[in-house]
Amino acid sequence: MSTIFRPTKIEWISFWVLMPIISIATGLVMFKHRFYQEWEVMLGAFTAIYLIGLLSWYLHIVSMHYLAKLLPKLSQTIIRLVLLAIVHMVLITLTMCSYFYGFDALSLFGYQFDEDSFRTGLWVGVFLTLISTSLWQVEYIFKQWRLSLSEKELIEQQKLVHEFENLKKQINPHFLFNNLNILSSLIAEDAVKAEYFLNELSKVYRYLLKNTEEGLTSVGDELDFIGSYYELLRIRHGEAIRLVLEVDAAARGCYLPSYSLQLLVENAVKHNVANKMRPLQIEIYIRDGNLHVVNNLQKKKSNILSNKVGLSNITENYKLLMDKDPQFYETENQFVVILPLIKIEIN
């Protein structure tokens, strides 16, 4: 059997993990409270959605493998991803049409087509397809790196390792499943809030995927990304986490190593208590030509093991990009990070 038609291990894992979530989310969007109140609807709709999803998933895999065989080189990555995005968007649109229009045409389980539900379902499908495709591309990039053995391609290999680690870090299961669980709850409780949450989550992943190859990001883009990332935290934690931004327009035109602010915000949330009584406040502001990231210090009693990989990564990135190092220190009440701004002159 040709490898084009044979899913890999990680592709199978992505199916077994994500397809039940997709089936439940789609069922909730289509049938709302009936999906969990009427067991006939839940069982029947879940099964139908799951089986159609299996066929859709397999077509996604075959199309991706075919394009990888047709355009295997790293230099062809952009055109391969563009074609893959087009094909996968067509497939997910057809899949969602088969759910919403098909169930309506056949009067399955009393479903009647609703345009707002269809739009929400399509957004959910597009987002989860983006996640699945990203995971598959991680695997493909890593395999290409392992096949790249010549000494001449050593620099390219190191770049691919960096991309792989970035993607693996960005699409970590804990972060993904936490947000998918929140999304599933919001779909049943508040469709408007669910759509807003999904929109912010899409912005986060678009930024992460867009910047995998970039070593530098403008302060403005990084702050816009942190704004979306904070919205996810705010929906999850409520008023327990606060973000204060005071960065002028001039500083927004400077640059930082990609993902620096996300690593620092994530680090603050991970290691500190955050609740309504003791909110965690993260401040990002400019002082003396540097970007300061400061959070109030209220460490968790159960010490979380930290190898400080995130802070080390930021330091290493600065060593590659300029001769100034970031500073990290604690006061009695605060954890302070000072990031030098990188200025690039454009002639």
NUMIFI-720943 format. One line per 4 residues: number of its first residue (from 1); their letters; for each residue x negated, y, z of C-alpha. Coordinates in nm, 2 decimals, padded with zeros to 4 digits, always signed. Example, Ala and Ser with C-alpha at 12.3 -4.5 7.8 and 13.67 -1.06 7.14 Angstrom:
% residues 2
1	as	-01.23/-00.45/+00.78; -01.37/-00.11/+00.71
END
This chain:
% residues 347
1	msti	+00.00/+00.00/+00.00; -00.14/+00.34/-00.10; -00.25/+00.57/+00.18; -00.02/+00.83/+00.03
5	frpt	+00.28/+00.63/+00.16; +00.13/+00.52/+00.49; +00.17/+00.75/+00.79; -00.13/+00.79/+01.03
9	kiew	-00.12/+00.72/+01.40; -00.08/+01.09/+01.49; +00.20/+01.13/+01.23; +00.39/+00.84/+01.39
13	isfw	+00.33/+00.99/+01.74; +00.46/+01.33/+01.62; +00.78/+01.16/+01.49; +00.85/+00.96/+01.80
17	vlmp	+00.79/+01.27/+02.02; +00.96/+01.54/+01.82; +01.24/+01.36/+01.64; +01.45/+01.30/+01.95
21	iisi	+01.40/+01.67/+02.05; +01.51/+01.78/+01.70; +01.81/+01.54/+01.71; +01.92/+01.67/+02.04
25	atgl	+01.86/+02.04/+01.96; +02.05/+02.00/+01.62; +02.33/+01.82/+01.79; +02.37/+02.09/+02.05
29	vmfk	+02.36/+02.36/+01.78; +02.62/+02.18/+01.57; +02.86/+02.05/+01.84; +02.77/+02.27/+02.14
33	hrfy	+02.94/+02.15/+02.46; +03.11/+01.86/+02.27; +02.77/+01.70/+02.22; +02.71/+01.63/+02.59
37	qewe	+03.08/+01.60/+02.69; +03.20/+01.34/+02.44; +02.98/+01.03/+02.43; +03.11/+00.92/+02.09
41	vmlg	+03.00/+01.25/+01.94; +02.66/+01.24/+02.12; +02.59/+00.88/+02.02; +02.72/+00.90/+01.66
45	afta	+02.58/+01.25/+01.58; +02.24/+01.17/+01.74; +02.21/+00.85/+01.54; +02.30/+01.01/+01.21
49	iyli	+02.08/+01.31/+01.26; +01.79/+01.08/+01.37; +01.82/+00.85/+01.06; +01.84/+01.15/+00.82
53	glls	+01.55/+01.30/+01.00; +01.35/+00.98/+00.96; +01.39/+01.01/+00.58; +01.30/+01.38/+00.59
57	wylh	+00.99/+01.32/+00.80; +00.87/+01.05/+00.56; +00.91/+01.28/+00.26; +00.72/+01.54/+00.45
61	ivsm	+00.44/+01.29/+00.51; +00.43/+01.17/+00.15; +00.42/+01.52/+00.01; +00.14/+01.62/+00.25
65	hyla	-00.07/+01.31/+00.16; -00.01/+01.37/-00.21; -00.13/+01.73/-00.19; -00.43/+01.62/+00.02
69	kllp	-00.53/+01.37/-00.25; -00.47/+01.63/-00.53; -00.65/+01.91/-00.35; -00.89/+01.74/-00.10
73	klsq	-01.17/+02.00/-00.08; -01.21/+02.25/+00.20; -01.24/+02.52/-00.06; -00.89/+02.43/-00.17
77	tiir	-00.74/+02.46/+00.18; -00.55/+02.79/+00.11; -00.37/+02.67/-00.21; -00.30/+02.33/-00.05
81	lvll	-00.14/+02.50/+00.26; +00.06/+02.74/+00.04; +00.20/+02.45/-00.17; +00.26/+02.24/+00.14
85	aivh	+00.45/+02.53/+00.31; +00.67/+02.57/+00.00; +00.74/+02.19/-00.03; +00.81/+02.16/+00.35
89	mvli	+01.04/+02.46/+00.36; +01.24/+02.31/+00.07; +01.26/+01.98/+00.25; +01.37/+02.12/+00.58
93	tltm	+01.63/+02.34/+00.41; +01.77/+02.03/+00.23; +01.76/+01.84/+00.55; +01.96/+02.10/+00.74
97	csyf	+02.20/+02.13/+00.46; +02.26/+01.76/+00.47; +02.34/+01.79/+00.84; +02.56/+02.09/+00.84
101	ygfd	+02.73/+02.07/+00.50; +02.73/+01.69/+00.49; +02.89/+01.65/+00.83; +03.15/+01.92/+00.73
105	alsl	+03.22/+01.76/+00.39; +03.27/+01.41/+00.54; +03.45/+01.55/+00.85; +03.21/+01.35/+01.07
109	fgyq	+03.30/+01.37/+01.44; +03.54/+01.66/+01.36; +03.25/+01.90/+01.27; +03.34/+02.22/+01.09
113	fded	+03.08/+02.43/+00.92; +02.97/+02.74/+01.11; +02.72/+02.98/+00.94; +02.57/+03.11/+01.26
117	sfrt	+02.50/+02.76/+01.39; +02.35/+02.67/+01.05; +02.12/+02.97/+01.07; +02.01/+02.88/+01.42
121	glwv	+01.96/+02.51/+01.32; +01.75/+02.62/+01.02; +01.53/+02.83/+01.24; +01.48/+02.54/+01.48
125	gvfl	+01.40/+02.31/+01.19; +01.15/+02.55/+01.04; +00.98/+02.61/+01.37; +00.94/+02.24/+01.46
129	tlis	+00.83/+02.16/+01.10; +00.56/+02.43/+01.15; +00.44/+02.25/+01.47; +00.44/+01.90/+01.31
133	tslw	+00.26/+02.02/+01.00; +00.00/+02.20/+01.21; -00.07/+01.89/+01.41; -00.11/+01.69/+01.09
137	qvey	-00.35/+01.95/+00.95; -00.56/+01.93/+01.26; -00.60/+01.56/+01.20; -00.69/+01.62/+00.83
141	ifkq	-00.94/+01.89/+00.92; -01.11/+01.67/+01.17; -01.13/+01.38/+00.93; -01.28/+01.60/+00.67
145	wrls	-01.54/+01.71/+00.92; -01.63/+01.35/+01.00; -01.68/+01.28/+00.63; -01.91/+01.58/+00.60
149	lsek	-02.25/+01.44/+00.67; -02.50/+01.62/+00.46; -02.75/+01.86/+00.62; -02.65/+02.13/+00.38
153	elie	-02.30/+02.14/+00.52; -02.40/+02.16/+00.89; -02.27/+02.52/+00.94; -01.94/+02.43/+00.78
157	qqkl	-01.91/+02.13/+01.01; -01.96/+02.35/+01.32; -01.69/+02.58/+01.19; -01.45/+02.30/+01.15
161	vhef	-01.52/+02.17/+01.50; -01.45/+02.52/+01.63; -01.12/+02.53/+01.43; -01.02/+02.19/+01.55
165	enlk	-01.08/+02.28/+01.91; -00.89/+02.61/+01.87; -00.59/+02.43/+01.71; -00.59/+02.15/+01.97
169	kqin	-00.60/+02.42/+02.25; -00.33/+02.63/+02.08; -00.09/+02.34/+02.02; -00.14/+02.17/+02.36
173	phfl	+00.15/+01.95/+02.45; +00.21/+02.10/+02.79; +00.27/+02.45/+02.65; +00.47/+02.31/+02.35
177	fnnl	+00.70/+02.09/+02.55; +00.76/+02.35/+02.83; +00.89/+02.59/+02.56; +01.09/+02.33/+02.38
181	nils	+01.26/+02.24/+02.70; +01.34/+02.60/+02.76; +01.47/+02.64/+02.40; +01.69/+02.33/+02.44
185	slia	+01.84/+02.47/+02.76; +01.90/+02.82/+02.60; +02.07/+02.67/+02.29; +02.34/+02.52/+02.52
189	edav	+02.36/+02.82/+02.75; +02.30/+03.14/+02.54; +02.26/+03.12/+02.16; +02.16/+03.48/+02.13
193	kaey	+01.88/+03.45/+02.39; +01.78/+03.12/+02.23; +01.74/+03.29/+01.89; +01.53/+03.57/+02.06
197	flne	+01.31/+03.31/+02.24; +01.26/+03.11/+01.91; +01.17/+03.43/+01.73; +00.90/+03.52/+01.99
201	lskv	+00.77/+03.16/+02.00; +00.74/+03.17/+01.62; +00.54/+03.49/+01.64; +00.30/+03.33/+01.88
205	yryl	+00.24/+03.02/+01.67; +00.22/+03.22/+01.35; -00.06/+03.43/+01.51; -00.24/+03.13/+01.65
209	lknt	-00.24/+02.95/+01.31; -00.32/+03.27/+01.11; -00.63/+03.34/+01.32; -00.79/+03.00/+01.34
213	eegl	-01.06/+03.10/+01.09; -01.11/+03.45/+01.22; -01.38/+03.53/+01.48; -01.25/+03.88/+01.54
217	tsvg	-00.91/+04.03/+01.58; -00.81/+04.39/+01.61; -00.71/+04.51/+01.96; -00.37/+04.61/+01.81
221	deld	-00.30/+04.27/+01.67; -00.41/+04.10/+01.99; -00.19/+04.32/+02.20; +00.11/+04.26/+01.97
225	figs	+00.05/+03.89/+02.01; +00.02/+03.92/+02.39; +00.36/+04.10/+02.39; +00.52/+03.80/+02.23
229	yyel	+00.33/+03.56/+02.45; +00.45/+03.76/+02.76; +00.81/+03.74/+02.64; +00.79/+03.36/+02.66
233	lrir	+00.64/+03.39/+03.01; +00.91/+03.64/+03.11; +01.20/+03.42/+02.99; +01.04/+03.12/+03.18
237	hgea	+00.93/+03.30/+03.50; +01.17/+03.60/+03.51; +01.04/+03.89/+03.71; +00.77/+03.68/+03.87
241	irlv	+00.52/+03.80/+03.61; +00.47/+04.16/+03.50; +00.26/+04.30/+03.22; +00.14/+04.66/+03.20
245	levd	-00.02/+04.79/+02.88; -00.20/+05.12/+02.86; -00.41/+05.12/+02.54; -00.43/+05.42/+02.32
249	aaar	-00.41/+05.42/+01.94; -00.79/+05.47/+01.89; -00.87/+05.16/+02.09; -00.62/+04.96/+01.89
253	gcyl	-00.84/+05.00/+01.59; -01.13/+04.83/+01.76; -01.19/+04.45/+01.77; -01.22/+04.16/+02.02
257	psys	-01.31/+03.80/+01.98; -00.98/+03.62/+01.88; -00.76/+03.49/+02.16; -00.96/+03.66/+02.44
261	lqll	-00.65/+03.82/+02.59; -00.44/+03.50/+02.57; -00.71/+03.31/+02.75; -00.72/+03.57/+03.03
265	vena	-00.35/+03.59/+03.07; -00.32/+03.21/+03.07; -00.60/+03.19/+03.33; -00.42/+03.44/+03.56
269	vkhn	-00.09/+03.26/+03.54; -00.26/+02.92/+03.60; -00.45/+03.01/+03.91; -00.22/+03.25/+04.09
273	vank	+00.11/+03.24/+04.28; +00.39/+03.41/+04.08; +00.74/+03.45/+04.22; +00.99/+03.72/+04.29
277	mrpl	+00.86/+03.78/+04.64; +00.49/+03.79/+04.52; +00.50/+03.89/+04.15; +00.18/+03.85/+03.95
281	qiei	+00.09/+04.17/+03.78; -00.14/+04.18/+03.48; -00.27/+04.52/+03.37; -00.45/+04.58/+03.04
285	yird	-00.60/+04.93/+03.00; -00.90/+05.13/+02.85; -01.17/+05.27/+03.08; -01.51/+05.40/+02.98
289	gnlh	-01.48/+05.26/+02.63; -01.41/+04.91/+02.75; -01.09/+04.70/+02.77; -01.00/+04.60/+03.13
293	vvnn	-00.78/+04.31/+03.22; -00.69/+04.31/+03.58; -00.45/+04.09/+03.79; -00.37/+04.10/+04.16
297	lqkk	-00.54/+03.81/+04.33; -00.31/+03.56/+04.51; -00.47/+03.22/+04.45; -00.26/+02.91/+04.47
301	ksni	-00.32/+02.71/+04.79; -00.36/+02.38/+04.60; -00.69/+02.45/+04.42; -00.65/+02.38/+04.05
305	lsnk	-00.97/+02.23/+03.91; -01.13/+02.49/+03.68; -01.43/+02.44/+03.47; -01.40/+02.80/+03.35
309	vgls	-01.41/+02.69/+02.98; -01.19/+02.99/+02.88; -01.42/+03.25/+03.04; -01.73/+03.07/+02.90
313	nite	-01.58/+03.07/+02.55; -01.53/+03.44/+02.57; -01.89/+03.50/+02.68; -02.03/+03.28/+02.41
317	nykl	-01.82/+03.46/+02.14; -01.96/+03.79/+02.26; -02.32/+03.66/+02.23; -02.25/+03.57/+01.87
321	lmdk	-02.09/+03.90/+01.79; -02.28/+04.17/+01.98; -02.55/+04.24/+02.24; -02.31/+04.32/+02.52
325	dpqf	-02.16/+04.07/+02.76; -01.82/+04.07/+02.92; -01.80/+04.11/+03.30; -01.60/+03.90/+03.54
329	yete	-01.57/+03.97/+03.91; -01.34/+03.95/+04.21; -01.25/+04.21/+04.47; -01.06/+04.14/+04.78
333	nqfv	-00.73/+04.19/+04.60; -00.80/+04.17/+04.23; -00.96/+03.96/+03.95; -01.12/+04.20/+03.70
337	vilp	-01.24/+04.13/+03.35; -01.42/+04.40/+03.14; -01.44/+04.33/+02.77; -01.66/+04.55/+02.55
341	liki	-01.48/+04.68/+02.24; -01.63/+04.60/+01.90; -01.63/+04.88/+01.65; -01.65/+04.81/+01.28
345	ein	-01.71/+05.10/+01.04; -01.54/+05.07/+00.71; -01.70/+05.27/+00.43
END
